[in-house]
Amino acid sequence: MKKLTIEDLKRIRDEVRESLKIREGESPIKIIVHMGTVGIASGAREVLKAFAEEIEKRGITNVTLTQAGHLGIDSKCPLVSVIRPGEPRVTYGSITPDQVSRILVDHALGGKIITEWLVSKEEV
């Protein structure tokens, strides 16, 4: 795998920021894609893009998609956290773009935690 340069990281950051403009705001449900350098190298950028496309395609307006830094669990990157009102923060690991739809529909919108991808569940 090619090493990422500072220019690559800046370009990725700029692309992600542009794609997130349509998701700015405070919605009751939050999906966080953790975008530390290990996460990005593991595919977090593609996961973030897949979430943005799926939210857009479905016309979902009550979900905020955002990014955050590294959680310190390198072996489980890319990591995605889901926060629903009054419920614990749930973090999933080793997420691929193919898993995005299920996380969005089953958990973020439906409230059902997907145990096979679960890394942690903590009160916020």
Phi and psi in degrees as GROMACS dihedral restraints (atoms count N, CA, C in turn):
[ dihedral_restraints ]
;  ai    aj    ak    al  type     phi  dphi    fc
    3     4     5     6     1   -67.5    20    10
    4     5     6     7     1   138.0    20    10
    6     7     8     9     1   -72.3    20    10
    7     8     9    10     1   140.7    20    10
    9    10    11    12     1   -82.8    20    10
   10    11    12    13     1   137.5    20    10
   12    13    14    15     1   -94.9    20    10
   13    14    15    16     1   169.9    20    10
   15    16    17    18     1   -58.4    20    10
   16    17    18    19     1   -40.4    20    10
   18    19    20    21     1   -62.9    20    10
   19    20    21    22     1   -40.5    20    10
   21    22    23    24     1   -61.4    20    10
   22    23    24    25     1   -45.8    20    10
   24    25    26    27     1   -64.3    20    10
   25    26    27    28     1   -39.9    20    10
   27    28    29    30     1   -64.6    20    10
   28    29    30    31     1   -41.9    20    10
   30    31    32    33     1   -63.6    20    10
   31    32    33    34     1   -43.9    20    10
   33    34    35    36     1   -62.2    20    10
   34    35    36    37     1   -45.8    20    10
   36    37    38    39     1   -57.8    20    10
   37    38    39    40     1   -45.6    20    10
   39    40    41    42     1   -64.5    20    10
   40    41    42    43     1   -40.5    20    10
   42    43    44    45     1   -63.5    20    10
   43    44    45    46     1   -43.3    20    10
   45    46    47    48     1   -65.9    20    10
   46    47    48    49     1   -44.4    20    10
   48    49    50    51     1   -58.0    20    10
   49    50    51    52     1   -42.8    20    10
   51    52    53    54     1   -63.2    20    10
   52    53    54    55     1   -44.0    20    10
   54    55    56    57     1   -68.7    20    10
   55    56    57    58     1   -22.9    20    10
   57    58    59    60     1   -88.6    20    10
   58    59    60    61     1    -8.1    20    10
   60    61    62    63     1   -55.6    20    10
   61    62    63    64     1   -35.5    20    10
   63    64    65    66     1   -75.6    20    10
   64    65    66    67     1    -7.3    20    10
   66    67    68    69     1  -114.7    20    10
   67    68    69    70     1    14.3    20    10
   69    70    71    72     1   -73.7    20    10
   70    71    72    73     1   148.3    20    10
   72    73    74    75     1   132.4    20    10
   73    74    75    76     1  -177.7    20    10
   75    76    77    78     1  -117.9    20    10
   76    77    78    79     1    94.5    20    10
   78    79    80    81     1   -99.7    20    10
   79    80    81    82     1   159.4    20    10
   81    82    83    84     1   -66.0    20    10
   82    83    84    85     1   -26.1    20    10
   84    85    86    87     1  -111.5    20    10
   85    86    87    88     1   133.0    20    10
   87    88    89    90     1  -121.6    20    10
   88    89    90    91     1   136.3    20    10
   90    91    92    93     1  -118.0    20    10
   91    92    93    94     1   124.8    20    10
   93    94    95    96     1  -117.5    20    10
   94    95    96    97     1   123.1    20    10
   96    97    98    99     1  -100.7    20    10
   97    98    99   100     1   122.4    20    10
   99   100   101   102     1   -82.9    20    10
  100   101   102   103     1   119.8    20    10
  102   103   104   105     1  -115.5    20    10
  103   104   105   106     1    39.7    20    10
  105   106   107   108     1   -67.4    20    10
  106   107   108   109     1   173.5    20    10
  108   109   110   111     1   -61.6    20    10
  109   110   111   112     1   -36.5    20    10
  111   112   113   114     1   -67.5    20    10
  112   113   114   115     1   -40.9    20    10
  114   115   116   117     1   -61.5    20    10
  115   116   117   118     1   -45.9    20    10
  117   118   119   120     1   -61.5    20    10
  118   119   120   121     1   -45.4    20    10
  120   121   122   123     1   -64.6    20    10
  121   122   123   124     1   -24.8    20    10
  123   124   125   126     1   -90.2    20    10
  124   125   126   127     1    -5.2    20    10
  126   127   128   129     1   114.8    20    10
  127   128   129   130     1    12.8    20    10
  129   130   131   132     1   -60.9    20    10
  130   131   132   133     1   -34.3    20    10
  132   133   134   135     1   -61.7    20    10
  133   134   135   136     1   -42.6    20    10
  135   136   137   138     1   -67.4    20    10
  136   137   138   139     1   -36.7    20    10
  138   139   140   141     1   -65.3    20    10
  139   140   141   142     1   -45.1    20    10
  141   142   143   144     1   -59.6    20    10
  142   143   144   145     1   -44.9    20    10
  144   145   146   147     1   -62.5    20    10
  145   146   147   148     1   -41.1    20    10
  147   148   149   150     1   -63.6    20    10
  148   149   150   151     1   -41.0    20    10
  150   151   152   153     1   -62.2    20    10
  151   152   153   154     1   -46.5    20    10
  153   154   155   156     1   -60.2    20    10
  154   155   156   157     1   -43.4    20    10
  156   157   158   159     1   -66.1    20    10
  157   158   159   160     1   -41.1    20    10
  159   160   161   162     1   -67.9    20    10
  160   161   162   163     1   -41.6    20    10
  162   163   164   165     1   -63.1    20    10
  163   164   165   166     1   -44.7    20    10
  165   166   167   168     1   -63.6    20    10
  166   167   168   169     1   -47.2    20    10
  168   169   170   171     1   -59.5    20    10
  169   170   171   172     1   -39.5    20    10
  171   172   173   174     1   -85.9    20    10
  172   173   174   175     1    -7.4    20    10
  174   175   176   177     1    67.3    20    10
  175   176   177   178     1    32.8    20    10
  177   178   179   180     1   -78.5    20    10
  178   179   180   181     1   129.9    20    10
  180   181   182   183     1  -117.3    20    10
  181   182   183   184     1    -8.9    20    10
  183   184   185   186     1  -101.8    20    10
  184   185   186   187     1    22.6    20    10
  186   187   188   189     1  -126.6    20    10
  187   188   189   190     1   131.2    20    10
  189   190   191   192     1  -101.1    20    10
  190   191   192   193     1   124.7    20    10
  192   193   194   195     1  -102.6    20    10
  193   194   195   196     1   126.5    20    10
  195   196   197   198     1  -143.2    20    10
  196   197   198   199     1   179.1    20    10
  198   199   200   201     1  -129.1    20    10
  199   200   201   202     1   158.2    20    10
  201   202   203   204     1  -145.5    20    10
  202   203   204   205     1   176.2    20    10
  204   205   206   207     1   -79.9    20    10
  205   206   207   208     1  -166.4    20    10
  207   208   209   210     1   -70.8    20    10
  208   209   210   211     1   142.1    20    10
  210   211   212   213     1   -99.2    20    10
  211   212   213   214     1    -7.8    20    10
  213   214   215   216     1    89.0    20    10
  214   215   216   217     1    16.2    20    10
  216   217   218   219     1  -118.5    20    10
  217   218   219   220     1    71.1    20    10
  219   220   221   222     1   -55.2    20    10
  220   221   222   223     1   -40.1    20    10
  222   223   224   225     1   -69.4    20    10
  223   224   225   226     1   -12.1    20    10
  225   226   227   228     1  -111.8    20    10
  226   227   228   229     1     9.2    20    10
  228   229   230   231     1   -72.6    20    10
  229   230   231   232     1   148.6    20    10
  231   232   233   234     1   -73.2    20    10
  232   233   234   235     1   144.6    20    10
  234   235   236   237     1  -107.8    20    10
  235   236   237   238     1   143.6    20    10
  237   238   239   240     1  -134.2    20    10
  238   239   240   241     1   130.4    20    10
  240   241   242   243     1  -110.2    20    10
  241   242   243   244     1   143.8    20    10
  243   244   245   246     1  -121.9    20    10
  244   245   246   247     1   129.0    20    10
  246   247   248   249     1  -122.6    20    10
  247   248   249   250     1   119.8    20    10
  249   250   251   252     1  -113.7    20    10
  250   251   252   253     1   147.4    20    10
  252   253   254   255     1   -55.2    20    10
  253   254   255   256     1   129.8    20    10
  255   256   257   258     1    72.4    20    10
  256   257   258   259     1     9.7    20    10
  258   259   260   261     1  -122.6    20    10
  259   260   261   262     1   160.5    20    10
  261   262   263   264     1   -64.4    20    10
  262   263   264   265     1   153.8    20    10
  264   265   266   267     1   -74.2    20    10
  265   266   267   268     1   128.1    20    10
  267   268   269   270     1  -113.7    20    10
  268   269   270   271     1   130.6    20    10
  270   271   272   273     1  -117.2    20    10
  271   272   273   274     1   130.6    20    10
  273   274   275   276     1  -108.1    20    10
  274   275   276   277     1   149.1    20    10
  276   277   278   279     1  -124.1    20    10
  277   278   279   280     1   159.9    20    10
  279   280   281   282     1    56.3    20    10
  280   281   282   283     1    44.8    20    10
  282   283   284   285     1   -83.7    20    10
  283   284   285   286     1   139.9    20    10
  285   286   287   288     1  -118.4    20    10
  286   287   288   289     1   163.8    20    10
  288   289   290   291     1   -57.3    20    10
  289   290   291   292     1   -28.3    20    10
  291   292   293   294     1   -66.8    20    10
  292   293   294   295     1   -22.0    20    10
  294   295   296   297     1   -90.2    20    10
  295   296   297   298     1   -10.7    20    10
  297   298   299   300     1   -58.5    20    10
  298   299   300   301     1   -47.7    20    10
  300   301   302   303     1   -58.8    20    10
  301   302   303   304     1   -43.1    20    10
  303   304   305   306     1   -66.4    20    10
  304   305   306   307     1   -41.0    20    10
  306   307   308   309     1   -62.8    20    10
  307   308   309   310     1   -44.3    20    10
  309   310   311   312     1   -63.1    20    10
  310   311   312   313     1   -51.9    20    10
  312   313   314   315     1   -75.9    20    10
  313   314   315   316     1   -52.6    20    10
  315   316   317   318     1   -69.9    20    10
  316   317   318   319     1   -46.0    20    10
  318   319   320   321     1   -97.8    20    10
  319   320   321   322     1   -59.8    20    10
  321   322   323   324     1   -57.7    20    10
  322   323   324   325     1   -46.3    20    10
  324   325   326   327     1   -91.3    20    10
  325   326   327   328     1   -36.5    20    10
  327   328   329   330     1   -95.7    20    10
  328   329   330   331     1   -14.5    20    10
  330   331   332   333     1    81.1    20    10
  331   332   333   334     1     5.4    20    10
  333   334   335   336     1   -96.5    20    10
  334   335   336   337     1   117.1    20    10
  336   337   338   339     1   -72.5    20    10
  337   338   339   340     1   136.5    20    10
  339   340   341   342     1   -95.3    20    10
  340   341   342   343     1    97.4    20    10
  342   343   344   345     1   -65.7    20    10
  343   344   345   346     1   -30.9    20    10
  345   346   347   348     1   -69.0    20    10
  346   347   348   349     1   -17.1    20    10
  348   349   350   351     1  -109.6    20    10
  349   350   351   352     1     1.4    20    10
  351   352   353   354     1   -66.8    20    10
  352   353   354   355     1   130.9    20    10
  354   355   356   357     1  -108.1    20    10
  355   356   357   358     1   -44.2    20    10
  357   358   359   360     1  -155.3    20    10
  358   359   360   361     1   156.9    20    10
  360   361   362   363     1  -138.3    20    10
  361   362   363   364     1   117.4    20    10
  363   364   365   366     1  -140.4    20    10
  364   365   366   367     1   147.0    20    10
  366   367   368   369     1   -68.3    20    10
  367   368   369   370     1   140.4    20    10
